[in-house]
């Protein structure tokens, strides 16, 4: 697998992990008992799915780092902010302000500049 593809897939898996964790926190809060929120987190399938996705992301990230410069790969992680924001709007029905959209555009521009330097 090409390092750039591995980096992108790693970032996507991490972003999906974030969304799974968010889904899990929504249901965990509703199921919290007098024992506290921790048992609801530990027994929550979306939270476990999110942690699993993070694990897969880490494996691909390690592979990516073995194949490319850290100074190239690490700035690409900023795309995670973009993916999470877009997925949050689409799947969680969160709102996106013009200022947030402008910030995401700046991130995309910065990542594109770094990517073109390879």
Secondary structure, 3 states (H helix, E strand, C coil): CCHHHHHHHHHHHHHHHHHHHHHHHHHHHHCCECCECHHHHHCCHHHHHHHHHHHHHHHHHHHHHHHCCHHHHHHHCCHHHHHHHHHHHHHHCCCCCHHHHHHHHHHHHHHHHHHHCC
